[in-house]
Amino acid sequence: MSDNLNENKAAEAEKPAAGAEKQYALDDERRVKVLSPGAMVAKRFFRNRIAVVGLVILTFMFAFSFIGGLVSPYKEDELFYTQTLQKKEYAGAVKNEDMRFLGAEGQDFSSIIQAQVVLAVTTHKDVVTYREVNYHVTQEGRDFHSVALDDGTVIGIAYKDVMTSSVEGQKLSFDLVFAALKAYTNGQNTFSLNGDSYTISEGGVVEKGGEELAFISRYVINPIAPDIFLTREFQEELALSLESGDESFKFVDADGVESEYFIDYKPDVKNWVVRQETYTRTYDRYAEPNSEHWLGTDRNGMDMLTRLMYGGRVSLVIGFIVELISLVIGVILGGLAGYFGDWVDFLIMRIVDIFYCIPSTPIIIILGAAMDTMGVDPQIRMLYLMLILGFLGWPAMARLVRGQILGLREQEFMVATESSGLRVSRRIFKHLVPNVIPQLIVSCTMGIGGTILTEATLSFLGLGVKFPFASWGNIINDVNNTFVLQNYWFIWIPAGICILLTVLAFNLVGDGLRDAFDPKMKR
């Protein structure tokens, strides 16, 4: 009984006084808060505010590129159009001062005979001979001549007043043209042909039974495009403007649409070019930022904000895949060189030295130009670009892995793996490589930024990602044009800012990870 009382008193004496802090022994496990290695790295990383800023920027860039493209109302290659008022060439006109010729159906009225006729008219001869054949040149009216054989068969005519059909697609016969021009040049208002009566108005309009067939004018007016038909009313209005020396005129077509036409005289060829002012549907190129296109449109009429989103996706994917290729090749070769040493290490390191001596940038430029020449599909070209960059970038990764493994392979845990009889591949990739992962993560994080810069440089030079795919590099390719550089800031500044922020963020995160994995390196 007395022993129990003594024990209770001793226990009460050991209890701390009310409000006093509880004390633990130095070796008490309750004094130590145990954290996993991953948690310790994360804690050190998030204490680095600059690294956290880089992580926030990267998070935003990934969300902007991968999620933004999904929520954007536009597609990557969607084209936008606008209605613009343009002056387009519509017709050509010339005042006929030289003889024109028309041959009868089935008759030989070659250019040599025509030249002989011009000579006869100039020298006032009635007959010319060519290859022992006589051609009789007869003046039928004012600036109008017929050419006939000895038997009186008319084989052609020479004229200055031109007869044009008033009906689209209708071809005028030689006999009708001959009879109409003969009557017109002699000041006659009517003529007959094959028993039919025709009338000619003062304006030179030829009619048959009240139906308009053609019109005669000294001006030759032809449309620029074959699908355009110039009506008599239009040609008469144009002829009046040419006579009065007007620089423009307005005309209302059959549909009631009024258009303005501009006349430009070409003294070197002595003719006129007629341009029509009309609304034309064209690409909405270099449109200023507005409510529909927050960053405007590019030279192809595509939404710049959407292209920027998809361009970020391409640039980031290329950066990650290139680093993945370099990582796989570098880990395998560097692991083998570091573990086996001797001739294996010597051979692999000499291969690394050879790759370091290869001028990668000129080779990439040459391969890009070759793919341009061969017309490689843009999607396949992007795959080739990733393979080339990854294949040329592995030596640095191999040297890093080799250097780390050289220091790790002599440690006790590796001796234990060798004593336990584990396979060589398991020793390298199960025990050695995982211990190099922290350094690999840091190297890859910083390497992605460098790869994005390389891709952007190649695309800017036109040797990387090709249209219609977008990347930040080929977006700013437009600044090759000085006018675009000075006047359209929304084309290149946003893409340049995205490249700058992304590469800077990758470097900040890589620097933060390096300090987190190895606190002794922290400055």
C-alpha positions as CSV (number, residue, x, y, z in Angstrom):
1,M,0.0,0.0,0.0
2,S,2.7,2.4,0.9
3,D,4.6,1.5,-2.3
4,N,1.6,2.5,-4.4
5,L,1.3,5.9,-2.7
6,N,5.0,6.6,-3.3
7,E,4.6,5.8,-7.0
8,N,1.6,8.1,-7.4
9,K,3.4,10.9,-5.7
10,A,6.4,10.4,-8.0
11,A,4.2,10.5,-11.1
12,E,2.4,13.6,-9.9
13,A,5.8,15.3,-9.4
14,E,6.8,14.4,-12.9
15,K,3.7,16.2,-14.4
16,P,4.4,19.7,-15.7
17,A,2.8,22.6,-14.0
18,A,-0.3,24.1,-15.5
19,G,0.6,26.3,-18.5
20,A,4.2,24.9,-18.7
21,E,5.5,23.7,-22.2
22,K,5.8,20.0,-22.5
23,Q,9.4,18.8,-22.8
24,Y,10.7,15.8,-24.8
25,A,14.0,14.0,-24.7
26,L,16.4,14.7,-27.6
27,D,16.0,11.1,-28.8
28,D,12.2,11.2,-28.6
29,E,10.8,10.4,-32.1
30,R,8.0,12.8,-31.4
31,R,10.5,15.7,-31.8
32,V,11.1,14.8,-35.5
33,K,8.5,15.5,-38.2
34,V,9.3,12.9,-40.8
35,L,8.9,14.1,-44.5
36,S,9.3,12.0,-47.6
37,P,12.1,13.0,-50.1
38,G,9.5,14.1,-52.6
39,A,7.7,16.3,-50.0
40,M,11.0,17.8,-48.9
41,V,11.9,18.7,-52.5
42,A,8.4,20.2,-53.0
43,K,8.7,22.2,-49.8
44,R,12.1,23.6,-50.8
45,F,10.8,24.3,-54.3
46,F,7.7,26.3,-53.2
47,R,9.8,28.3,-50.8
48,N,11.6,29.7,-53.9
49,R,9.2,32.5,-55.0
50,I,10.9,33.1,-58.3
51,A,10.5,29.4,-59.2
52,V,6.9,29.5,-58.2
53,V,6.4,32.5,-60.5
54,G,7.9,30.4,-63.3
55,L,5.5,27.6,-62.5
56,V,2.5,29.9,-62.6
57,I,3.6,31.2,-66.0
58,L,4.0,27.7,-67.3
59,T,0.6,26.7,-66.0
60,F,-1.0,29.6,-67.7
61,M,0.8,28.9,-71.0
62,F,-0.3,25.3,-71.0
63,A,-3.9,26.2,-70.2
64,F,-3.7,29.0,-72.9
65,S,-2.4,26.6,-75.5
66,F,-4.2,23.3,-74.8
67,I,-7.5,24.5,-73.3
68,G,-7.7,27.8,-75.1
69,G,-7.7,26.1,-78.5
70,L,-10.6,23.9,-77.4
71,V,-12.8,26.8,-76.2
72,S,-11.9,29.1,-79.1
73,P,-14.9,29.7,-81.4
74,Y,-12.5,29.5,-84.4
75,K,-10.4,26.8,-86.0
76,E,-6.7,27.0,-86.5
77,D,-6.9,27.4,-90.3
78,E,-10.3,29.1,-90.5
79,L,-10.2,32.0,-93.1
80,F,-12.1,35.2,-92.7
81,Y,-13.3,37.5,-95.5
82,T,-14.3,41.1,-95.9
83,Q,-16.0,43.2,-98.5
84,T,-13.6,45.8,-99.8
85,L,-14.2,48.5,-102.5
86,Q,-11.6,47.9,-105.2
87,K,-10.9,49.2,-108.7
88,K,-10.5,46.1,-111.0
89,E,-9.8,46.1,-114.7
90,Y,-13.0,45.6,-116.5
91,A,-12.5,46.4,-120.2
92,G,-10.1,47.8,-122.8
93,A,-11.0,50.3,-125.5
94,V,-9.3,51.7,-128.6
95,K,-10.4,54.1,-131.3
96,N,-10.1,52.3,-134.6
97,E,-7.7,54.3,-136.8
98,D,-6.3,51.3,-138.8
99,M,-8.0,49.0,-141.3
100,R,-9.5,45.8,-139.9
101,F,-10.3,42.8,-142.0
102,L,-12.9,40.1,-142.2
103,G,-12.8,37.1,-144.6
104,A,-15.8,35.5,-146.1
105,E,-16.6,31.9,-145.2
106,G,-14.5,29.4,-147.0
107,Q,-12.3,32.0,-148.7
108,D,-8.5,32.4,-148.5
109,F,-8.0,35.9,-147.1
110,S,-4.6,35.6,-145.5
111,S,-2.5,38.2,-143.8
112,I,-0.3,38.6,-146.9
113,I,-3.3,39.4,-149.0
114,Q,-4.5,41.8,-146.4
115,A,-1.1,43.6,-146.5
116,Q,-1.5,43.9,-150.3
117,V,-5.0,45.4,-149.8
118,V,-3.6,48.0,-147.4
119,L,-0.9,48.9,-149.9
120,A,-3.6,49.2,-152.7
121,V,-5.8,51.5,-150.6
122,T,-2.8,53.6,-149.6
123,T,-1.6,54.0,-153.2
124,H,-5.1,54.2,-154.6
125,K,-4.8,51.1,-156.8
126,D,-7.8,49.0,-157.8
127,V,-6.1,45.7,-158.4
128,V,-3.2,43.9,-156.6
129,T,-1.7,40.6,-157.7
130,Y,-0.4,37.9,-155.4
131,R,0.8,34.5,-156.8
132,E,-0.7,35.2,-160.2
133,V,-4.1,35.9,-158.7
134,N,-5.7,39.3,-159.2
135,Y,-7.6,40.9,-156.3
136,H,-9.9,43.8,-157.0
137,V,-10.1,46.4,-154.3
138,T,-13.3,48.4,-154.4
139,Q,-14.3,51.3,-152.2
140,E,-17.8,50.5,-151.0
141,G,-18.2,53.5,-148.7
142,R,-16.4,55.8,-146.2
143,D,-13.2,53.8,-145.0
144,F,-14.8,50.7,-146.3
145,H,-13.5,48.4,-149.1
146,S,-14.3,45.0,-150.5
147,V,-11.8,42.6,-152.0
148,A,-13.0,40.3,-154.9
149,L,-11.6,37.9,-157.4
150,D,-11.8,38.2,-161.2
151,D,-15.1,36.4,-161.2
152,G,-16.6,38.9,-158.8
153,T,-16.6,36.7,-155.7
154,V,-16.1,38.8,-152.6
155,I,-13.5,37.1,-150.4
156,G,-13.2,39.8,-147.7
157,I,-13.7,43.3,-146.5
158,A,-11.5,46.1,-145.0
159,Y,-13.1,48.5,-142.7
160,K,-12.7,51.0,-139.8
161,D,-16.2,51.0,-138.4
162,V,-16.7,47.9,-136.3
163,M,-20.0,46.0,-136.1
164,T,-20.7,44.3,-132.8
165,S,-23.5,41.9,-131.9
166,S,-26.0,43.1,-129.3
167,V,-26.9,39.6,-128.3
168,E,-24.5,37.6,-126.1
169,G,-23.1,34.6,-127.9
170,Q,-24.5,35.5,-131.3
171,K,-22.1,35.4,-134.3
172,L,-22.7,37.8,-137.1
173,S,-22.5,36.4,-140.7
174,F,-20.1,37.8,-143.2
175,D,-22.9,38.8,-145.6
176,L,-24.8,40.7,-142.8
177,V,-21.7,42.6,-141.8
178,F,-20.9,43.4,-145.4
179,A,-24.3,44.7,-146.2
180,A,-24.7,46.6,-142.9
181,L,-21.4,48.4,-143.1
182,K,-21.9,49.2,-146.8
183,A,-25.2,50.9,-146.0
184,Y,-23.9,52.6,-142.8
185,T,-20.7,54.0,-144.5
186,N,-22.9,55.4,-147.3
187,G,-25.3,57.1,-144.9
188,Q,-28.2,54.7,-145.7
189,N,-30.9,53.9,-143.0
190,T,-32.1,50.7,-144.6
191,F,-30.8,47.7,-146.5
192,S,-32.0,44.3,-147.7
193,L,-30.4,40.9,-147.4
194,N,-31.8,37.6,-148.7
195,G,-35.2,39.2,-148.9
196,D,-35.2,40.6,-145.4
197,S,-35.3,44.3,-144.6
198,Y,-33.0,45.9,-142.0
199,T,-32.8,49.4,-140.5
200,I,-29.9,51.4,-139.2
201,S,-30.6,54.2,-136.7
202,E,-28.4,57.3,-136.4
203,G,-26.5,55.7,-133.5
204,G,-25.6,52.8,-135.7
205,V,-28.0,50.3,-134.2
206,V,-29.0,47.5,-136.7
207,E,-32.5,46.1,-136.3
208,K,-34.6,43.5,-138.1
209,G,-38.3,43.7,-137.6
210,G,-37.9,45.9,-134.5
211,E,-35.5,43.5,-132.9
212,E,-32.0,44.8,-132.3
213,L,-29.2,42.7,-133.8
214,A,-26.0,44.7,-133.6
215,F,-24.5,48.2,-133.5
216,I,-21.7,49.9,-135.3
217,S,-19.1,52.1,-133.7
218,R,-15.6,53.4,-134.4
219,Y,-14.5,52.3,-131.0
220,V,-13.4,48.7,-130.3
221,I,-14.3,47.8,-126.7
222,N,-13.5,44.3,-125.3
223,P,-14.0,42.9,-121.8
224,I,-11.0,41.8,-119.7
225,A,-12.6,38.5,-118.6
226,P,-14.3,36.2,-121.1
227,D,-17.4,35.8,-118.9
228,I,-18.2,39.5,-119.1
229,F,-20.6,40.7,-121.8
230,L,-20.6,44.4,-122.6
231,T,-24.0,45.7,-123.6
232,R,-24.5,48.3,-126.3
233,E,-25.7,50.9,-123.7
234,F,-22.5,50.4,-121.8
235,Q,-20.3,50.7,-124.9
236,E,-22.2,53.9,-126.0
237,E,-21.8,55.5,-122.6
238,L,-18.1,54.6,-122.6
239,A,-17.6,56.0,-126.1
240,L,-19.2,59.3,-125.1
241,S,-16.9,59.5,-122.1
242,L,-13.9,58.8,-124.3
243,E,-14.9,61.5,-126.8
244,S,-15.4,64.1,-124.0
245,G,-12.2,63.1,-122.2
246,D,-13.9,62.1,-118.9
247,E,-11.8,60.2,-116.4
248,S,-14.8,58.4,-114.9
249,F,-18.5,57.7,-115.5
250,K,-21.4,55.9,-113.8
251,F,-23.5,53.3,-115.4
252,V,-26.6,51.4,-114.2
253,D,-26.7,47.8,-115.5
254,A,-29.8,45.7,-116.4
255,D,-30.2,44.7,-112.7
256,G,-30.4,48.3,-111.6
257,V,-27.0,48.2,-109.9
258,E,-25.0,51.5,-110.3
259,S,-21.3,51.2,-110.6
260,E,-18.6,53.8,-111.2
261,Y,-16.0,53.2,-113.9
262,F,-12.6,54.9,-114.1
263,I,-10.8,55.5,-117.4
264,D,-7.0,55.4,-117.7
265,Y,-5.4,56.3,-121.0
266,K,-2.2,54.5,-122.0
267,P,-0.3,56.7,-124.4
268,D,2.4,54.2,-125.2
269,V,-0.2,51.8,-126.7
270,K,-2.8,54.4,-127.5
271,N,-5.7,52.7,-125.8
272,W,-7.8,53.0,-122.6
273,V,-8.1,50.8,-119.6
274,V,-11.5,50.8,-117.9
275,R,-11.6,49.9,-114.2
276,Q,-14.8,49.1,-112.3
277,E,-15.1,50.2,-108.7
278,T,-16.9,47.3,-107.0
279,Y,-17.1,45.5,-103.7
280,T,-15.0,42.4,-103.7
281,R,-14.9,39.5,-101.2
282,T,-11.2,39.3,-100.1
283,Y,-9.3,37.9,-97.2
284,D,-9.6,40.0,-94.1
285,R,-5.8,40.5,-94.0
286,Y,-4.1,42.4,-91.1
287,A,-7.4,43.5,-89.6
288,E,-6.9,45.6,-86.5
289,P,-7.9,44.0,-83.1
290,N,-11.7,44.2,-82.6
291,S,-14.5,42.5,-80.7
292,E,-14.5,39.5,-83.1
293,H,-10.7,39.1,-83.4
294,W,-9.1,40.3,-80.1
295,L,-5.6,40.2,-81.7
296,G,-6.7,41.0,-85.2
297,T,-6.0,38.7,-88.2
298,D,-2.8,37.7,-90.0
299,R,-1.8,38.0,-93.7
300,N,-4.0,35.0,-94.6
301,G,-7.1,36.4,-92.9
302,M,-6.9,34.0,-89.9
303,D,-7.7,34.9,-86.3
304,M,-4.4,35.7,-84.5
305,L,-5.5,34.8,-81.0
306,T,-6.5,31.3,-82.2
307,R,-3.3,30.8,-84.1
308,L,-1.4,31.9,-81.1
309,M,-3.1,29.2,-79.0
310,Y,-2.5,26.4,-81.5
311,G,1.0,27.7,-82.1
312,G,1.8,27.4,-78.4
313,R,0.5,23.8,-78.5
314,V,2.8,23.0,-81.4
315,S,5.8,24.7,-79.8
316,L,5.3,23.0,-76.4
317,V,4.7,19.6,-77.9
318,I,7.8,19.8,-80.1
319,G,9.8,20.9,-77.0
320,F,8.7,18.0,-74.9
321,I,9.0,15.3,-77.6
322,V,12.5,16.5,-78.6
323,E,13.7,16.4,-75.0
324,L,12.1,12.9,-74.6
325,I,14.0,11.6,-77.6
326,S,17.2,13.1,-76.3
327,L,16.5,11.7,-72.8
328,V,15.9,8.2,-74.0
329,I,19.0,8.1,-76.2
330,G,21.2,9.9,-73.7
331,V,20.1,7.7,-70.7
332,I,20.7,4.5,-72.5
333,L,24.1,5.4,-74.0
334,G,25.3,7.4,-70.9
335,G,24.2,4.6,-68.6
336,L,26.1,2.0,-70.5
337,A,29.2,4.2,-70.7
338,G,29.2,5.1,-67.0
339,Y,28.6,1.6,-65.8
340,F,30.9,-0.5,-68.0
341,G,33.7,2.0,-68.5
342,D,36.8,0.8,-70.4
343,W,36.3,0.4,-74.1
344,V,32.5,0.8,-73.9
345,D,32.9,4.2,-72.3
346,F,35.7,5.1,-74.7
347,L,33.6,4.2,-77.8
348,I,30.4,6.0,-76.7
349,M,32.3,9.1,-75.6
350,R,34.0,9.3,-79.0
351,I,30.6,9.1,-80.6
352,V,29.5,11.9,-78.3
353,D,32.6,14.0,-79.4
354,I,31.7,13.4,-83.0
355,F,28.2,14.6,-82.5
356,Y,29.5,17.7,-80.7
357,C,31.6,18.5,-83.7
358,I,28.6,18.3,-86.1
359,P,27.4,21.8,-87.1
360,S,23.8,21.2,-86.1
361,T,22.4,24.5,-87.2
362,P,23.7,24.4,-90.8
363,I,22.6,20.8,-91.1
364,I,19.1,21.6,-89.9
365,I,18.9,24.5,-92.4
366,I,20.1,22.3,-95.2
367,L,17.6,19.6,-94.3
368,G,14.8,22.2,-94.1
369,A,15.6,23.6,-97.5
370,A,15.7,20.0,-98.9
371,M,12.3,19.3,-97.5
372,D,11.0,22.5,-99.1
373,T,12.4,21.3,-102.5
374,M,10.8,17.9,-102.1
375,G,7.5,19.4,-101.0
376,V,7.2,17.3,-97.8
377,D,3.7,17.4,-96.2
378,P,3.7,19.9,-93.3
379,Q,2.6,17.3,-90.8
380,I,5.3,14.8,-91.8
381,R,7.8,17.7,-91.9
382,M,6.9,18.5,-88.2
383,L,7.7,14.8,-87.3
384,Y,11.0,15.0,-89.1
385,L,11.8,18.2,-87.3
386,M,11.3,16.6,-83.9
387,L,13.4,13.5,-84.8
388,I,16.2,15.6,-86.2
389,L,16.4,18.0,-83.2
390,G,16.1,15.0,-80.8
391,F,18.8,13.0,-82.5
392,L,21.2,15.9,-82.5
393,G,20.5,16.9,-78.9
394,W,21.3,13.7,-76.9
395,P,25.1,14.0,-76.4
396,A,24.7,16.5,-73.5
397,M,22.3,14.2,-71.8
398,A,24.6,11.2,-72.3
399,R,27.5,13.1,-70.7
400,L,25.4,14.1,-67.7
401,V,24.2,10.6,-67.1
402,R,27.7,9.1,-67.5
403,G,29.2,11.6,-65.1
404,Q,26.6,10.8,-62.4
405,I,26.8,7.0,-62.8
406,L,30.6,7.1,-62.6
407,G,30.2,8.5,-59.1
408,L,27.4,6.2,-58.0
409,R,28.6,2.8,-59.3
410,E,31.3,2.5,-56.5
411,Q,28.9,3.1,-53.6
412,E,27.8,0.4,-51.2
413,F,24.3,-0.1,-52.5
414,M,25.7,-0.9,-55.9
415,V,28.1,-3.4,-54.3
416,A,25.1,-5.0,-52.6
417,T,23.2,-5.3,-56.0
418,E,26.2,-6.9,-57.5
419,S,26.5,-9.4,-54.6
420,S,22.8,-10.2,-54.8
421,G,23.3,-11.3,-58.4
422,L,21.0,-8.8,-60.1
423,R,21.1,-8.5,-63.9
424,V,23.3,-5.7,-65.3
425,S,20.3,-4.0,-67.0
426,R,18.4,-4.0,-63.7
427,R,21.4,-2.6,-61.8
428,I,21.7,0.3,-64.3
429,F,18.0,1.2,-65.0
430,K,16.6,0.2,-61.6
431,H,19.2,1.4,-59.2
432,L,21.6,3.8,-60.9
433,V,19.3,5.8,-63.3
434,P,16.7,6.6,-60.6
435,N,19.4,8.2,-58.6
436,V,20.2,10.5,-61.6
437,I,16.6,11.5,-62.1
438,P,16.8,14.7,-60.1
439,Q,19.6,16.0,-62.4
440,L,17.7,14.7,-65.5
441,I,14.6,16.6,-64.5
442,V,16.6,19.8,-64.1
443,S,18.4,19.3,-67.4
444,C,15.2,18.5,-69.3
445,T,13.3,21.4,-67.9
446,M,16.0,23.9,-69.0
447,G,16.4,22.0,-72.3
448,I,12.8,22.4,-73.3
449,G,13.2,26.2,-73.2
450,G,16.2,25.9,-75.5
451,T,14.3,23.6,-77.9
452,I,11.4,26.0,-78.1
453,L,13.8,28.8,-79.1
454,T,15.5,26.6,-81.7
455,E,12.1,25.6,-83.2
456,A,11.0,29.3,-83.2
457,T,14.2,30.3,-85.0
458,L,13.8,27.7,-87.7
459,S,10.2,28.5,-88.2
460,F,11.0,32.2,-88.3
461,L,13.5,31.4,-91.1
462,G,10.8,29.4,-92.9
463,L,12.6,26.0,-92.3
464,G,10.5,24.7,-89.4
465,V,6.8,24.3,-89.0
466,K,4.9,25.1,-92.2
467,F,1.5,26.5,-93.0
468,P,-1.3,25.7,-92.3
469,F,0.1,24.6,-88.9
470,A,0.9,27.4,-86.5
471,S,3.8,27.8,-84.2
472,W,5.1,30.8,-82.3
473,G,8.1,30.9,-84.7
474,N,6.2,30.9,-88.0
475,I,3.7,33.4,-86.6
476,I,6.4,36.0,-86.2
477,N,7.8,35.1,-89.7
478,D,5.7,38.1,-90.9
479,V,8.2,40.5,-89.5
480,N,10.4,39.8,-92.5
481,N,8.3,42.5,-94.0
482,T,9.4,45.8,-92.7
483,F,6.0,47.4,-93.3
484,V,4.3,44.7,-91.1
485,L,7.0,45.2,-88.5
486,Q,6.3,48.9,-88.2
487,N,2.5,49.0,-88.6
488,Y,1.1,45.7,-87.4
489,W,2.4,45.2,-83.8
490,F,-0.4,42.6,-83.0
491,I,1.2,40.2,-85.5
492,W,4.5,39.6,-83.9
493,I,4.6,41.1,-80.4
494,P,2.2,38.6,-78.7
495,A,4.0,35.6,-80.2
496,G,7.4,37.1,-79.1
497,I,6.0,37.7,-75.6
498,C,4.8,34.1,-75.4
499,I,8.2,32.7,-76.4
500,L,10.0,35.0,-73.9
501,L,7.7,34.1,-71.0
502,T,7.7,30.4,-71.7
503,V,11.5,30.0,-72.1
504,L,12.0,32.3,-69.0
505,A,9.5,30.2,-67.0
506,F,11.2,26.9,-67.9
507,N,14.5,28.3,-66.9
508,L,13.1,29.6,-63.5
509,V,11.5,26.3,-62.8
510,G,14.7,24.4,-63.7
511,D,16.7,26.6,-61.5
512,G,14.2,26.1,-58.6
513,L,14.3,22.4,-59.1
514,R,18.1,22.3,-59.0
515,D,18.1,24.2,-55.7
516,A,15.3,21.9,-54.3
517,F,17.0,18.7,-55.2
518,D,20.4,19.8,-54.0
519,P,20.1,22.4,-51.2
520,K,23.9,22.7,-51.0
521,M,23.9,24.4,-54.4
522,K,21.5,27.1,-53.2
523,R,23.2,30.5,-53.3
